[in-house]
């Protein structure tokens, strides 16, 4: 499970990026300023930090310096609307990567994955029946054929959430709200459809699933 510290004061951008990262399987702790982060009771050790430069109070550069003193091996990705060379050079002298706005979600996810590999923040491999979920490089493999199973971002987000909650019975509401980051509407078939497609990719017999179990009347479960 990868914990991301994300500090961004533009609410729309923060919600949009957080939702996308959660769908990818990350745990995102988002704050609007350094003060909000410091005052939060949600204390944790981040695996990656994503910092906007233009923030109320301490700017991203100052926060990055402070985080590097506290967590020496913490990879930091800076976000900024500033595209001048001097700004980029200053950012890269403190942080480990720098992205200018506007950006695509896919680029941010790719850069996070590169930082995680570079800092070797995770190397966990979870075996589920005949498949392996490798959290280091965010891939899923069939151990019998040796082939990689290509999943969509949403499919991986669902599987990743199961992996971080092994042996737990998860309700449809829990899964939907964790992956889509919005309230579940009773009767919505979106999750059910995505799980069906996910089973078609990872189960030997999707009609009799052995990995993602259906718990009637409640939701789903994946056993270790």
NORVEN-V598165 format. One record per pair of residues at least 4 apart in sequence whose C-alpha atoms are under 8 Angstrom apart, sorted by the first residue. I is the first residue (numbers start at 1). J is the second residue. If there is no record, write none. Layout:
# NORVEN-V598165
i & j
I & J
I & J
This chain:
# NORVEN-V598165
i & j
1 & 25
1 & 26
1 & 27
1 & 135
1 & 164
2 & 26
2 & 27
2 & 46
2 & 47
2 & 48
2 & 122
3 & 26
3 & 27
3 & 28
3 & 29
3 & 45
3 & 46
3 & 47
3 & 48
4 & 26
4 & 27
4 & 28
4 & 29
4 & 46
4 & 47
4 & 48
4 & 49
4 & 50
5 & 28
5 & 29
5 & 30
5 & 46
5 & 47
5 & 48
5 & 49
5 & 50
6 & 28
6 & 29
6 & 30
6 & 31
6 & 49
6 & 50
6 & 51
7 & 30
7 & 31
7 & 32
7 & 33
7 & 34
7 & 37
7 & 50
7 & 51
7 & 52
8 & 13
8 & 14
8 & 30
8 & 31
8 & 32
8 & 33
8 & 51
8 & 52
8 & 55
9 & 14
9 & 31
9 & 32
9 & 33
9 & 52
9 & 55
9 & 56
10 & 14
10 & 32
11 & 15
11 & 32
12 & 16
13 & 17
14 & 18
14 & 30
15 & 19
16 & 20
17 & 21
17 & 105
18 & 22
18 & 28
18 & 30
19 & 23
19 & 179
19 & 180
19 & 181
20 & 24
20 & 105
21 & 25
21 & 26
21 & 27
21 & 28
21 & 109
22 & 26
22 & 27
22 & 28
22 & 157
22 & 178
22 & 179
22 & 180
22 & 181
23 & 153
23 & 154
23 & 156
23 & 157
23 & 158
23 & 178
23 & 179
23 & 180
24 & 153
24 & 154
24 & 156
24 & 157
24 & 160
25 & 156
25 & 157
25 & 158
25 & 159
25 & 160
25 & 161
25 & 179
26 & 157
31 & 36
31 & 37
32 & 36
32 & 37
32 & 55
33 & 37
33 & 55
33 & 56
33 & 57
33 & 58
34 & 38
34 & 57
34 & 58
34 & 63
35 & 39
35 & 57
36 & 40
46 & 74
47 & 74
47 & 75
47 & 116
47 & 121
48 & 74
48 & 75
48 & 76
48 & 77
48 & 112
48 & 116
49 & 74
49 & 75
49 & 76
49 & 77
50 & 76
50 & 77
50 & 78
50 & 79
51 & 60
51 & 63
51 & 64
51 & 76
51 & 77
51 & 78
51 & 79
52 & 59
52 & 60
52 & 78
52 & 79
52 & 80
53 & 59
53 & 60
53 & 61
53 & 78
53 & 79
53 & 80
54 & 59
54 & 60
54 & 80
55 & 59
55 & 60
58 & 62
58 & 63
59 & 63
60 & 64
60 & 78
61 & 65
61 & 91
61 & 94
62 & 66
63 & 67
64 & 68
64 & 76
64 & 94
64 & 95
65 & 69
65 & 94
66 & 70
67 & 71
67 & 72
67 & 74
68 & 72
68 & 73
68 & 74
73 & 119
74 & 119
75 & 95
75 & 96
75 & 115
75 & 116
75 & 119
76 & 95
76 & 96
76 & 97
77 & 95
77 & 96
77 & 97
77 & 98
77 & 99
77 & 112
78 & 91
78 & 95
78 & 96
78 & 97
78 & 98
78 & 99
79 & 98
79 & 99
79 & 100
79 & 101
80 & 98
80 & 99
80 & 100
80 & 101
81 & 100
81 & 101
81 & 102
82 & 87
82 & 88
82 & 100
82 & 101
83 & 87
83 & 88
83 & 100
84 & 88
85 & 89
86 & 90
87 & 91
88 & 92
88 & 98
89 & 93
90 & 94
91 & 95
91 & 97
91 & 98
92 & 96
92 & 97
92 & 98
96 & 115
97 & 111
99 & 103
103 & 107
103 & 108
104 & 108
105 & 109
106 & 110
107 & 111
108 & 112
109 & 113
110 & 114
111 & 115
112 & 116
113 & 117
113 & 137
113 & 138
114 & 118
115 & 119
116 & 120
116 & 121
116 & 122
116 & 136
117 & 121
117 & 122
117 & 136
117 & 137
120 & 136
121 & 136
122 & 135
122 & 136
123 & 134
123 & 135
123 & 136
124 & 134
124 & 135
124 & 136
125 & 132
125 & 133
125 & 134
125 & 135
125 & 136
126 & 132
126 & 133
126 & 134
126 & 163
127 & 131
127 & 132
127 & 133
127 & 224
128 & 132
128 & 133
128 & 211
128 & 223
128 & 224
129 & 210
129 & 211
130 & 142
130 & 143
130 & 144
131 & 140
131 & 141
131 & 142
131 & 143
131 & 202
132 & 140
132 & 141
132 & 142
132 & 143
133 & 138
133 & 139
133 & 140
133 & 141
134 & 138
134 & 139
134 & 140
134 & 141
135 & 139
139 & 148
139 & 149
139 & 150
140 & 148
140 & 149
140 & 150
140 & 151
141 & 146
141 & 147
141 & 148
141 & 149
142 & 146
142 & 147
142 & 148
142 & 149
142 & 202
143 & 147
149 & 201
149 & 202
151 & 155
151 & 156
151 & 198
151 & 201
152 & 156
153 & 157
154 & 158
154 & 179
154 & 194
155 & 159
155 & 194
155 & 195
155 & 198
156 & 160
157 & 161
157 & 179
158 & 162
158 & 175
158 & 179
158 & 195
159 & 163
160 & 164
161 & 165
161 & 175
161 & 178
161 & 179
162 & 166
162 & 221
162 & 222
163 & 222
166 & 221
166 & 222
166 & 223
166 & 224
167 & 221
167 & 222
167 & 223
167 & 224
168 & 221
168 & 222
168 & 223
169 & 215
169 & 218
169 & 219
169 & 220
169 & 221
169 & 222
170 & 174
170 & 175
170 & 218
170 & 219
170 & 220
170 & 221
171 & 175
171 & 218
171 & 219
171 & 220
172 & 176
172 & 191
172 & 218
172 & 219
172 & 220
173 & 177
173 & 183
173 & 184
174 & 178
175 & 179
175 & 191
176 & 180
176 & 181
176 & 182
176 & 183
176 & 184
176 & 191
177 & 181
177 & 182
177 & 183
177 & 184
178 & 182
184 & 188
189 & 193
190 & 194
191 & 195
192 & 196
193 & 197
194 & 198
195 & 199
196 & 200
196 & 206
197 & 201
198 & 202
199 & 203
199 & 206
199 & 209
199 & 212
200 & 205
200 & 206
202 & 211
203 & 209
203 & 210
203 & 211
204 & 209
205 & 209
209 & 213
211 & 222
211 & 223
212 & 220
212 & 221
212 & 222
212 & 223
213 & 220
213 & 221
213 & 222
214 & 219
214 & 220
214 & 221
215 & 219
215 & 220
215 & 221
